[in-house]
Amino acid sequence: MLLTQHQTEQGLLVAVCDDDVVGDTFEGDGARLTVEEGFYAEDAETVDADVVVEALSRAAIANIVGTEAVELAIEHEIVDEGAVLDLDGTRHAQLLRL
């Protein structure tokens, strides 16, 4: 998975996606999502599941794209499955901690 982390005024912003979705556009449920290389991959590290879980656990804001990445977040109770969008065969979740 690809992981990008940025410190913002609102806290840690984490973007994580499956390796194979960068550059793709997904649609469904009235939503459209393009997995932009500049946001998800440009400064990203290729990491394993443990690193992703640790980063998401610290995130104030997170964008998660791809079946593997979203399933990992659900499995570790970082996001609720009911809040996940299914878009063209992939999954997308957002996280905001207040």
Secondary structure, 3 states (H helix, E strand, C coil): CEEEEEEECCEEEEEEECHHHCCCEEEECCEEEECCHHHHCCCCEECCHHHHHHHHHHCCEEEEECHHHHHHHHHCCCCCHHHCEEECCEEEEEEECC
